Amino acid sequence: MNKISIIGAGTMGHSIALTVAWRNLSATIYAMDEREVDRATESIRQKVDTLVQADLLTEEEGNQLLRNLQFTTSLMDCINNTDFIIEAVPENLKIKKELYQSLEAVIPKDVPVASNTSGIPTSSLSSEMLYPERFIITHFWNPAHLIPLVEVVPGTATNEGTVKQTLEMLELLGKKPILVKKEVLGFIGNRLQFALFREAQYLLSEGVASKEDIDLAVTHSIGRRLPMTGPLMSADFTGLDVAVAISEYLYEDLCNDRKPSSHMTQFIESNQLGVKSGQGFYKWDEEEINKVSKRREQLLIEFLKLDTQKRSGKLER
Ligand SMILES: NC(=O)c1ccc[n+]([C@@H]2O[C@H](COP(=O)([O-])OP(=O)(O)OC[C@H]3O[C@@H](n4cnc5c(N)ncnc54)[C@H](O)[C@@H]3O)[C@@H](O)[C@H]2O)c1
């Protein structure tokens, strides 16, 4: 694989490109204008500096990584002679479909096209493509260069060759791909994440505990174990008999709201959007945002270092 094309230089596009370049593959990123090129270049530089400071890269490797990246504001240059295309444009069906039409007018029919959509089903995205068999979803998580998981979601028309090439490409990137065998909304990660989010909101609205304590109940208990044992393996350690006994009385009492809660609607109406508007469940200023982001980034880096040790055989599983 000589060249991977990334379309979109926003939050996901630039960190996916960084991931590609980190593995010494050539990444060409399409950005809409020079302003975007400058913003994405600066974000990548900062992230590379952090990786160097964390000893995940030497300075020379950091420079090589940057040399592996090319920006272009020409879509044609981006996809010319490419081996694989990853689309990271806004979560809008019309924008994505129009883009695939432009791509298919010029690329050979066997070049895979992958979308980083957060949840639009594969078959809806590819419904008007000339060659839907080349289309697949690769759902990277933010920040793509620090989170190993990528959910791979073939559609009903995706062929085996595309699935194989996609999994091979993700292995080359050092990612942990998982195959989502059915086109379910939200794939796997977001279904699990939003089940937890729904229950957390419910507990808060019922006055069961403060927002800080509800968050602590995750970060300082199940959150500590989940990096090692996922929910199914955790249940094996709990004991399935115990898990069933708890399920018997608890399931009935869990939140089963079918719509976002009225609290959430009120938040949105009063522009309480979280970090980006300075107020969500918590109040946010620049200092607090930086503190939490930095701490989260450091923890993700520590996990990556553990993964690296595991790969080199210094740690068991
Ligand atoms: N942000 C996240 O945390 C996250 C996580 C996982 C998946 N995703 C998904 O990844 C995709 C990209 O999200 P993002 O957060 O990077 O968005 P973003 O808004 O940060 O970036 C989108 C990029 O697409 C470009 N763009 C806009 N219209 C375009 C067009 N017509 N043709 C080509 N490029 C165009 C924009 O200029 C920008 O560079 C979305 O599908 C989103 O749902 C986002």
The ligand as an SDF file (V2000), in Angstrom:
LIG
                    3D

 44 48  0  0  0  0  0  0  0  0999 V2000
  -15.5510   14.3270   15.8240 N   0  0  0  0  0  0  0  0  0  0  0  0
  -15.6350   13.1170   16.3410 C   0  0  0  0  0  0  0  0  0  0  0  0
  -15.4270   12.9110   17.5490 O   0  0  0  0  0  0  0  0  0  0  0  0
  -15.9440   11.9460   15.4500 C   0  0  0  0  0  0  0  0  0  0  0  0
  -15.6520   10.6430   15.9040 C   0  0  0  0  0  0  0  0  0  0  0  0
  -15.8800    9.5450   15.0410 C   0  0  0  0  0  0  0  0  0  0  0  0
  -16.4290    9.7680   13.7880 C   0  0  0  0  0  0  0  0  0  0  0  0
  -16.7320   11.0510   13.3640 N   0  0  0  0  0  0  0  0  0  0  0  0
  -17.2580   11.2140   12.0040 C   0  0  0  0  0  0  0  0  0  0  0  0
  -16.1750   11.5890   11.1520 O   0  0  0  0  0  0  0  0  0  0  0  0
  -16.6640   12.4230   10.0880 C   0  0  0  0  0  0  0  0  0  0  0  0
  -15.9150   13.7390   10.1170 C   0  0  0  0  0  0  0  0  0  0  0  0
  -16.1630   14.3670   11.3640 O   0  0  0  0  0  0  0  0  0  0  0  0
  -15.2380   15.5370   11.9460 P   0  0  0  0  0  0  0  0  0  0  0  0
  -15.5900   15.6680   13.3680 O   0  0  0  0  0  0  0  0  0  0  0  0
  -13.8480   15.3350   11.5230 O   0  0  0  0  0  0  0  0  0  0  0  0
  -15.8450   16.7900   11.1510 O   0  0  0  0  0  0  0  0  0  0  0  0
  -15.1810   18.2260   10.9400 P   0  0  0  0  0  0  0  0  0  0  0  0
  -16.3150   19.1610   10.7290 O   0  0  0  0  0  0  0  0  0  0  0  0
  -14.1850   18.5130   11.9890 O   0  0  0  0  0  0  0  0  0  0  0  0
  -14.3850   18.0550    9.5540 O   0  0  0  0  0  0  0  0  0  0  0  0
  -15.0320   17.8460    8.3270 C   0  0  0  0  0  0  0  0  0  0  0  0
  -14.0970   18.1900    7.1910 C   0  0  0  0  0  0  0  0  0  0  0  0
  -14.7610   17.9790    5.9460 O   0  0  0  0  0  0  0  0  0  0  0  0
  -14.5730   19.1160    5.0980 C   0  0  0  0  0  0  0  0  0  0  0  0
  -15.6970   19.2010    4.1690 N   0  0  0  0  0  0  0  0  0  0  0  0
  -16.8700   19.8080    4.3420 C   0  0  0  0  0  0  0  0  0  0  0  0
  -17.6320   19.6610    3.2500 N   0  0  0  0  0  0  0  0  0  0  0  0
  -16.9010   18.9440    2.3630 C   0  0  0  0  0  0  0  0  0  0  0  0
  -17.1250   18.4860    1.0360 C   0  0  0  0  0  0  0  0  0  0  0  0
  -18.2740   18.7330    0.4210 N   0  0  0  0  0  0  0  0  0  0  0  0
  -16.1620   17.7860    0.4280 N   0  0  0  0  0  0  0  0  0  0  0  0
  -14.9970   17.5300    1.0410 C   0  0  0  0  0  0  0  0  0  0  0  0
  -14.7200   17.9420    2.3060 N   0  0  0  0  0  0  0  0  0  0  0  0
  -15.6720   18.6430    2.9450 C   0  0  0  0  0  0  0  0  0  0  0  0
  -14.4940   20.2640    6.0810 C   0  0  0  0  0  0  0  0  0  0  0  0
  -13.9270   21.3890    5.4610 O   0  0  0  0  0  0  0  0  0  0  0  0
  -13.6360   19.6340    7.1730 C   0  0  0  0  0  0  0  0  0  0  0  0
  -12.2840   19.6240    6.8170 O   0  0  0  0  0  0  0  0  0  0  0  0
  -18.1610   12.5630   10.3150 C   0  0  0  0  0  0  0  0  0  0  0  0
  -18.8240   11.5980    9.5550 O   0  0  0  0  0  0  0  0  0  0  0  0
  -18.3140   12.2790   11.8100 C   0  0  0  0  0  0  0  0  0  0  0  0
  -19.5960   11.8300   12.1530 O   0  0  0  0  0  0  0  0  0  0  0  0
  -16.4830   12.1340   14.1620 C   0  0  0  0  0  0  0  0  0  0  0  0
  1  2  1  0
  2  3  2  0
  2  4  1  0
  4  5  1  0
  4 44  2  0
  5  6  2  0
  6  7  1  0
  7  8  2  0
  8  9  1  0
  8 44  1  0
  9 10  1  0
  9 42  1  0
 10 11  1  0
 11 12  1  0
 11 40  1  0
 12 13  1  0
 13 14  1  0
 14 15  2  0
 14 16  1  0
 14 17  1  0
 17 18  1  0
 18 19  2  0
 18 20  1  0
 18 21  1  0
 21 22  1  0
 22 23  1  0
 23 24  1  0
 23 38  1  0
 24 25  1  0
 25 26  1  0
 25 36  1  0
 26 27  1  0
 26 35  1  0
 27 28  2  0
 28 29  1  0
 29 30  1  0
 29 35  2  0
 30 31  1  0
 30 32  2  0
 32 33  1  0
 33 34  2  0
 34 35  1  0
 36 37  1  0
 36 38  1  0
 38 39  1  0
 40 41  1  0
 40 42  1  0
 42 43  1  0
M  CHG  2   8   1  16  -1
M  END
$$$$
